[in-house]
Amino acid sequence: MTAVRQRVSEWVLLGAIVMGAVLVLFAAVATLAADNLVVPVEVPAAVVPPPSGDGLEFTGAVTAELTVADPTAAERVWTMAPSLVLAAQIVLVGTLLLRVVRSLRTGDPFNAVNARLIGVCAAVTLVGGVLVAALRTVGAHAILGGAGPSLVGGAALEPVVELPVAALLLGLGLASAAAFLRSGALLREEVDGLV
């Protein structure tokens, strides 16, 4: 890889890190400045309207959005926390990947350091994705607190729980890449000096 192409790769990755972190932090700051908060909730089946007779009916819980007007500072912090964790995750994983990309100048991608860095990226992505999803759910529970039952006739609202599928897939992909690099480093050590 030529030096110019290597530098372009590094600058593109650095730009992606900065852009991702800025966008996520912008979303966090927007939460602080917003007039209201929107929390996705599940409305219990007991309060869903009965069939109207036209062949259409609701079955099970229904997903809706609860808008909280004039949220408290604590509610804003609960809503903002996942964005802050995500921003930290983007910066950490991006910095580690930038170290891997910079190490490619030596022409030896299969080394133990790169495998370890990619493994750390996988762990941060997996743990961070689960932590962000957990913070969203706990934050939604805290926001719903006592407001939910009075809105839907005494039934409790539950927040929508989203599984961090993208983070899990990306983390598993990075873990696979780390295993690939680890195997390449071991193979390089075994054949070192044979040629």
Secondary structure, DSSP 4 states (H G I P E B T S, - for coil): --HHHHHHHHHHHHHHHHHHHHHHHHHHHHHHH-SEEEEEEEE-GGGSPPP-SSS----S-EEEEEEEES--HHHHHHHHHHHHHHHHHHHHHHHHHHHHHHHGGGT---SHHHHHHHHHHHHHHHHHHHHHHHHHHHHHHHHHTTTHHHHTTTPPPEEPP---HHHHHHHHHHHHHHHHHHHHHHHHHHHTTT-
